[in-house]
Amino acid sequence: MKLSEQQLETIDKVLTNQGVTFVDFKIEITDHIACEVEEMCTNKNIDFEVAFETILKKWSSQLTKRGSLWLSQSYPKIIMEDIGKRMSKEKLISGIPMVLFIICFAFFGLRIKWLDGQVDLLKTIYFVLLGVLIIFGVKLNYRSAKTSHRFLFNRSFIYFSMFSFMFLILNVGLGLLFFLSVLLIRFPFIVRNAIRHEHCIKKLSY
């Protein structure tokens, strides 16, 4: 049994009410639920409403909202876990190079004192990159469609701006070194989330 457009819209509305507002998650979850409903309708010869209610109960634990201080919002469990894993992966992938970068810069012939003399250059680089991120942010958030990639971009952009500027105003030593490592290693991850959001939006327009 192939579900109609109206039945798919019903699934979409229910997921929206459950807090599945990121379109990339909604498309994937809708597809999974629709396939399960179609299979149940065909195998057990039951109506869509009965099958959908049964499958929805099966998914209830995954669609239960959970809060997070880090994310500052409540989302269904399946979304929270996925985003949490992606954020942890980004931290791990970027954290190790940042530590290695600082160690190499500080202890293998590259003096921090030299870095102290580059404050003006680093400030210029910071504000240029910040401008690039602001342009990305305006473009991404101007569109109505929400994706998890846009969410991760916004979160990363806020923390990037706050922490990098905080260390930049220290002006000396390890503060500047940490700032430089954030610029070189964290910035590409933020841009990657912006690009992934754009790819997701383009797929939706096909």
N, C-alpha and C positions, 0 to 999 in steps of 0.2 A: 504494500500500500504506500503510495506516494502522497506526502502531506501537501495540502493546498497552501497557497500564499496566505490565506486568512489564518490557517492553523499555525503557520510559521510566525505570523505576526502576533498570535496569541502567546506563543512561547517567548518571543522577543519582549512583549510587554511584561510578562511575569518576571523574567530575568531582570528587567529594568527596575521593577518594584522591589526585587530582592537585593538591589544595589550593584548589579552588574552593569556598570555604566561605561566601562572601557570597551570600545567597539571591537578591538582585537580579541579580547576575552569573550565578548558576547557572541561573536561569529563562531568561535571555536566551540563554546559550550552549547550554543543553539544547534550546531551541527551534530554534536554527540547526542544530545537529548532527542533531536528529531529522528536520528537513526534508530535509537532505542525504542521510541514510540512507534515508528513504522514497523519495526520487527515484532513488537508485541501485538500490534493491531493485526498483522498478517498471521502470525503463529497462533494467536488465541482467539482471533476473529471477534475482537471487541472494538467499541467505539473509541474515537480519538480522545474524548474527554476522560474516559475511564483509564485509558493507557497513560495519558499525560499525567493524571493525578498520581498514578502508581509510580511512574518514573520520577516525578518531582519529589515524592517522599524518599525515594532512593538517593536523590541528590541533596536532600535537605541538610545533611551534616556539612556538606561542602559549600552550601549557599548561606549558612548561618553567619551573620555578621560578627566580626571581631574587631576590637579597638587596638590601637597601637600609639604609644606616645611618640615613637620615632616618625610614624607616618601622619600623626595628628588627625587621622580620620578613621572611620569604621568602614570596612569592606568585607565581602564574603570571604570565608576561610580560604577557598581555593585561590583567590586573588592575592590575599595577604601572604600566603605561603610562597606563591610563585614570585611575587615582587621581592619578598624578603630574601629568597635564595639569590635572585639576580643582584640585589644590592650587596649581599654578603660576598658574592663572587667578584663584583667590581672592586670592593674594598680589598679583597685578598690579592687580586691580580695587580691592582695599583699600589697596594701597601708594601709589598715585597720590593718592587723596583724603587719605590721612594726611599725605603730604608737603605738599600744598597747604594743608591745615588748619593745620599747624605754621607754614608760611610766613605765611599770612594772619594767624594769631593773634599771631605774634611781631613782625611788621613793619607791620601796617596798623592801628595805633591801639589794639590790645588788649594791654595790658602784661602781661608775665609776672609782674611783682611783684604784680599783683592776684591772680594765680593762687596765689601763695605763701600768701596768706591764706585759701585755701579748702581747705587740707589735710584738715581734719576732715570737711568735706562730701564731698570726693572719697573719703576712706576709707569713709565710710558708704555712698556709692553703690557703691563697689567690692565691699564685703561683701554688700550686697543682691543685686547682680547675680551674685556668686559663689554665693550661696545659691540663686538661680533656676537657675543652671547645674547645681548639685549635684542639685537636684530632678529636672531633666531627665535628668541622667546616671543617677541611680538608676532612674528609670522606663524609660529606654532599655535599660540593661544588665541589668535584671531579667528581661527576656524572653530566651528561648533563641535566637531567630532573629537571625542576624548579617547586617547589611547594610553596604555600603560607606559609607552615610551615617552609620551609628552609629560606624564606624571613624574617619571624618573628624571627627565631633563629639568623640570621645574625644581624638584627637590635638590638635585645636584647643583644647579645654578645658584640657589640660595646659599648652600653651605660653602660652595666654592668662593662666592663673593665675600662672605663673612670671614671665613677662616684665612683665606689668602690675604685679604686686606689687613686683617688683624696682625698677621706676622710681618706684613710689609711695613707697617708703621713702626715696628720695633727698630727698623733701619740698620740693625747690626747683627753680625755673627750668625748663630744657628737660626734665628728668626728669618733672615733673608734666605738662608740655605733651604729651610723648610718651604718658604714661599716659592722659591725657584723650582723645587721638586714638584709642588702642587701644580704649577703652571705647565711643566713639561709632561707630567704623567696623568693628572686628573682631567685636564682640559680635553684631551682626545675622547675620553669616555663620555663627556657631556655632549660633545658634538656628535658622537655616534648615536646617542639616544635621539637627537634631533633628526638625524638622517633616517633612522629606522621609523620614526613617526611619519616622516614624509613618504617613505616607501609604503607604509601601511595605508595612508590616505589615498595614494595613487591606486592601490589595489582595489579599494572600495569604489573608486570612480569608474572602474572598468565595467 
